Amino acid sequence: MVEKFITTAKPMLLSAKRSLLLLPPEAPPGKAGEHLTLLKAAADRLGVPMVSPQSANWRVGLAMGRNQLVIAGLPEGPVMQGLPPGTAVFQVVDCLPEAEYPPESDWPSSAATPVAAEMVVFEWLERGATEEFRELIKLIK
């Protein structure tokens, strides 16, 4: 399912400087956990703040110039409520256990744009042939 999306995706224009990574309450098992590890490594290396819904005032980052919320879990009610106007929300589908993937038929009407972890990392990197790219590509392979 995620693979099909990757081949038909429009450019996202995610920016590490404008993103905030919202982590799930606990790491998922298997491949989903590996994708989350990749996202966390990229966020750490590229200076993307990582928060969880349990973090006090996690929305402050969105009020301080970051307008892209990258959700590595489910975009459940409380998470989506009270976001600043103009916040672009992206859900990293492959960070979910496969049983929790949103149906592909729901993607066009979803409040969050479904994305894949590798897509987010490549967007955050902006270009290849950098030290960050060389470090993170090892985690992707």
Disulfide bonds with the S-S distance in Angstrom:
none
